[in-house]
């Protein structure tokens, strides 16, 4: 499976380098500029719940399989902190993006997932207060996945678990993943999901990478599967976070509401109703901090279900904050979305 993420923003480091040739007077901010930037950024205690990192051992495996591209190869803790500081982000919850360890055999997936999670914990330990993590699981083997939940959450103190929306052609409501869902429900854990492209749907449109259409669609597929498999109803204590404003979900809500009316078997799996499940989930703003996606999302859920997500290093944190402000959120709303909701989900960051 190819890692078809595109890098759609200029890194802060490259941006500053390009300015260097213009002279120091051009680069150094004036007091007025600094004040203006502060007004745009607002509060400086934001929590970013969609922020990627690349552990060295995982990158090495991706390089060996020719899956690594520039964002992964260029990632560093310093660049990450620079990006966070530019947007007033105090804490980022680190997560591994697609393909995670899905391209490895079970034994290697187990090994690299463990090393990845330990690396995230080390970065957090080296920079107190700046980083949390959503731990990655080796989903090829449920026993390995369950052991990694135990180690990551009990020993490494991860904030939750981060899974892909699908593995092969199985979405997260599939019966084979039930042991993981049951354990996360028992723990009342956070389950953050990141889209990928399922086997069924790679390279469907010439010259259009899966990031453009398939990622949003796969997010929607996994939400639908979680709801109509009965997983959501059985796992009321899992705190689900879905990326990119839920993909195409807000546009399809009416269709989903009609499904249990048409199919009584589905109605039995959604005893609390479709809207109960959709409206208890959390959704982040990565690639959705704009006037196209936000109105649809906010027609589905209240603002207390929306989390700030940057998708760094594929977008800058500052770019996302400016998008939220341009949409028209007031400072109270901004504080809720960029900090309050996440701090309630993860009380240890409510300091």
C-alpha positions in Angstrom: 0.0 0.0 0.0 1.5 3.4 -1.0 1.6 6.2 1.5 0.0 8.8 -0.7 -0.2 11.7 1.6 0.8 14.9 -0.1 2.6 17.7 1.6 0.3 20.7 1.1 2.0 23.3 3.3 5.4 24.9 3.3 7.3 24.0 6.5 8.1 26.8 8.9 11.8 26.0 8.5 11.7 26.2 4.7 9.7 29.4 4.9 12.2 31.1 7.2 15.1 29.9 5.0 13.5 31.4 2.0 13.1 34.7 3.8 16.7 34.8 5.0 18.0 36.1 1.6 15.8 39.2 2.0 17.8 40.5 4.9 17.5 40.6 8.6 15.4 43.7 8.6 12.8 42.0 6.6 12.7 38.9 8.8 12.6 40.5 12.2 9.0 41.2 13.3 8.0 44.6 14.4 6.2 45.1 17.6 3.0 45.8 15.7 3.4 42.6 13.7 3.9 40.6 16.8 0.8 42.1 18.4 -1.2 41.4 15.3 0.0 37.8 15.2 -0.9 37.4 18.9 -4.4 38.6 18.3 -4.8 36.1 15.5 -3.5 33.2 17.4 -5.4 33.9 20.6 -5.0 31.6 23.6 -1.6 29.9 23.8 -2.7 26.8 25.7 -4.3 24.9 22.8 -4.4 21.1 22.6 -3.9 19.6 19.2 -5.5 16.1 19.0 -4.5 15.3 15.3 -0.7 15.8 15.2 1.6 13.2 13.6 5.1 12.0 14.5 7.5 9.5 12.9 9.5 7.2 15.1 12.9 6.3 13.6 12.3 2.6 13.5 9.0 3.0 11.7 10.5 5.3 9.2 13.3 2.8 8.5 10.8 0.1 7.7 8.9 2.5 5.5 12.1 3.4 3.7 12.9 -0.3 3.2 9.5 -0.8 1.5 9.8 2.5 -0.4 6.8 4.0 1.4 8.5 6.9 3.1 8.0 10.4 1.6 9.3 13.8 2.4 7.1 14.7 5.5 8.2 11.5 7.2 11.8 11.9 6.3 11.9 15.5 7.3 10.1 15.2 10.6 11.8 16.3 13.8 10.8 17.2 17.4 12.3 20.7 16.9 10.2 21.4 13.8 7.2 20.1 15.6 7.7 22.4 18.6 8.3 25.4 16.2 5.0 24.7 14.5 3.2 24.4 17.8 4.7 27.6 19.2 3.7 29.5 16.0 0.0 28.6 16.6 0.0 28.9 20.4 -0.3 25.1 20.9 0.7 24.0 24.4 0.2 20.3 23.9 0.0 18.0 20.9 -1.3 14.4 21.2 1.1 12.5 18.9 -0.2 9.8 16.6 1.2 7.6 13.8 -0.5 8.2 10.5 -1.2 5.7 7.7 0.1 3.1 7.0 1.1 2.7 10.6 2.4 -1.0 10.8 -0.3 -2.4 8.5 2.3 -3.2 5.8 4.4 -5.5 8.0 4.0 -9.1 8.9 2.5 -9.8 12.4 5.9 -10.3 14.2 7.4 -7.2 12.8 4.2 -5.2 13.3 4.3 -6.2 17.0 7.9 -5.1 17.4 7.6 -1.8 15.5 4.3 -0.8 17.2 6.0 -1.2 20.6 9.1 0.8 19.6 6.8 3.5 18.1 4.8 3.8 21.3 7.9 3.9 23.5 9.4 6.6 21.3 6.3 8.7 21.7 6.5 8.3 25.4 10.2 9.3 25.4 9.5 12.5 23.4 6.7 13.3 25.9 9.1 12.6 28.8 11.8 14.8 27.3 9.4 17.7 26.8 7.1 17.8 29.8 3.7 19.1 29.1 4.2 19.4 25.4 3.2 16.0 24.2 0.7 13.2 24.8 0.1 10.2 22.6 -2.5 7.9 21.0 -0.8 4.5 20.9 -0.6 2.4 17.8 -1.6 -1.3 17.8 -0.5 -4.3 15.7 -4.0 -5.2 14.5 -2.8 -8.2 12.6 -3.1 -10.2 15.8 -5.7 -9.5 18.5 -3.6 -11.0 21.3 -0.7 -8.7 20.4 -3.0 -5.8 20.1 -4.5 -6.4 23.6 -1.1 -6.7 25.1 -0.1 -3.4 23.5 -3.2 -1.7 24.9 -2.2 -2.9 28.4 1.5 -1.8 28.0 0.8 1.5 26.3 -2.0 2.7 28.7 -0.8 1.2 32.0 3.0 1.6 31.6 3.6 4.3 29.0 0.5 6.3 30.1 -0.8 6.9 26.6 -3.8 9.2 26.4 -5.7 6.7 24.2 -5.4 4.4 21.2 -5.0 5.5 17.6 -6.2 3.1 14.9 -6.7 3.3 11.1 -10.2 3.4 9.7 -9.7 0.1 8.0 -7.3 -2.8 7.7 -7.4 -4.5 4.3 -11.1 -4.5 3.7 -12.2 -4.6 7.3 -13.6 -1.6 9.0 -13.6 -1.1 12.8 -17.0 -2.6 13.4 -15.8 -5.9 12.0 -16.3 -8.9 14.4 -12.6 -9.7 14.3 -11.8 -6.4 16.0 -14.3 -7.0 18.8 -11.7 -7.9 21.5 -10.0 -4.6 21.0 -13.3 -2.7 21.2 -14.4 -4.6 24.3 -11.2 -3.8 26.1 -11.3 -0.1 25.2 -14.8 0.0 26.4 -13.9 -1.6 29.6 -11.2 1.0 30.1 -13.5 3.9 29.0 -10.7 4.8 26.7 -10.3 7.3 23.9 -10.2 5.7 20.4 -8.8 8.2 17.8 -9.1 7.1 14.2 -7.1 8.2 11.2 -8.3 7.5 7.6 -6.5 5.3 5.1 -7.4 3.8 1.8 -9.0 0.3 1.9 -7.8 -2.4 -0.5 -11.0 -2.0 -2.5 -10.5 1.6 -3.4 -6.9 2.4 -4.3 -6.2 4.2 -7.6 -9.8 4.5 -8.6 -9.4 7.9 -10.1 -6.3 8.6 -12.4 -4.1 11.4 -11.1 -6.1 11.7 -7.9 -4.5 10.3 -4.8 -6.7 8.6 -2.1 -6.1 11.5 0.3 -8.5 13.7 -1.8 -11.6 11.5 -1.9 -10.9 8.1 -0.3 -9.7 9.2 3.1 -12.9 11.1 3.8 -14.9 8.3 2.4 -13.1 5.6 4.5 -13.7 7.7 7.7 -17.4 7.6 6.8 -17.3 3.9 6.1 -15.8 3.1 9.5 -18.3 5.3 11.3 -21.2 3.6 9.5 -19.7 0.1 10.2 -19.2 0.9 13.9 -22.8 2.1 14.2 -24.7 -0.5 12.2 -22.6 -3.5 13.4 -23.9 -2.7 16.9 -20.4 -1.9 18.1 -21.3 1.7 19.1 -24.3 0.5 21.1 -22.3 -2.2 22.9 -19.3 0.2 23.5 -21.0 3.3 25.0 -17.9 4.0 27.1 -15.5 4.3 24.2 -14.8 8.0 23.4 -14.5 7.9 19.6 -12.6 10.7 17.8 -13.0 10.8 14.0 -10.7 12.9 11.8 -11.5 15.5 9.2 -14.9 16.4 10.5 -16.1 12.9 10.0 -15.3 12.8 6.3 -18.6 12.7 4.2 -20.7 11.7 7.2 -22.5 15.0 7.8 -23.8 15.0 4.2 -25.1 11.4 4.5 -26.8 11.7 7.9 -30.4 11.6 6.6 -29.6 8.4 4.6 -28.2 6.8 7.8 -31.3 7.7 9.8 -33.5 6.0 7.2 -31.6 2.7 7.3 -33.1 1.2 10.5 -36.5 2.2 9.3 -36.0 0.2 6.2 -34.1 -2.7 7.8 -35.5 -3.9 11.1 -32.4 -6.0 11.8 -30.3 -2.8 11.7 -32.8 -1.2 14.1 -32.0 -3.9 16.7 -28.3 -3.0 16.5 -28.9 0.7 17.1 -31.4 0.6 20.0 -30.5 4.2 21.0 -31.0 5.5 17.5 -28.6 6.6 14.8 -28.4 10.2 16.0 -27.6 9.3 19.5 -24.4 7.5 18.3 -23.4 10.1 15.7 -23.9 13.0 18.1 -21.9 11.4 21.0 -18.8 11.0 18.8 -16.0 13.6 18.6 -14.8 15.1 15.3 -11.6 17.0 14.6 -11.0 20.1 12.4 -8.0 18.8 10.4 -8.6 19.7 6.7 -12.0 21.0 7.8 -11.3 24.4 9.3 -13.2 26.1 6.5 -16.6 27.4 5.5 -17.4 24.3 3.5 -17.0 21.5 6.1 -17.7 23.3 9.3 -21.4 24.3 8.6 -22.3 20.7 7.9 -20.5 19.3 10.9 -22.1 21.9 13.2 -25.5 21.0 11.9 -24.8 17.5 13.1 -23.1 18.1 16.5 -22.7 20.8 19.0 -19.5 22.7 19.5 -18.5 20.6 22.5 -17.9 17.7 20.2 -15.4 19.5 18.0 -11.6 19.2 18.6 -8.8 21.2 17.2 -6.6 19.1 14.9 -3.8 20.4 12.7 -2.7 17.3 10.7 0.9 18.5 11.1 3.2 18.1 9.2 0.8 17.9 6.3 -0.7 21.2 7.3 0.6 23.8 9.7 -1.1 24.4 13.0 -1.2 28.2 12.4 -3.0 27.6 9.1 -5.8 25.7 10.8 -6.2 28.3 13.6 -6.5 31.0 11.0 -9.1 28.9 9.2 -11.2 28.6 12.4 -11.1 32.3 13.1 -12.0 33.1 9.5 -15.0 31.0 9.9 -16.2 33.4 12.5 -15.8 31.6 15.8 -15.7 34.0 18.8 -13.0 33.7 21.5 -15.3 31.6 23.7 -15.9 29.1 20.9 -12.2 29.1 20.0 -11.3 28.3 23.6 -13.8 25.4 23.7 -12.6 23.9 20.4 -8.9 24.5 20.8 -8.6 23.5 24.4 -11.7 23.0 26.6 -13.2 20.0 24.8 -9.9 18.1 24.7 -9.0 19.0 28.3 -12.4 17.5 29.4 -11.6 14.3 27.4 -8.1 14.1 28.8 -8.2 15.7 32.3 -4.4 15.4 32.9 -4.0 18.3 30.4 -6.5 20.5 32.2 -3.7 22.4 34.0 
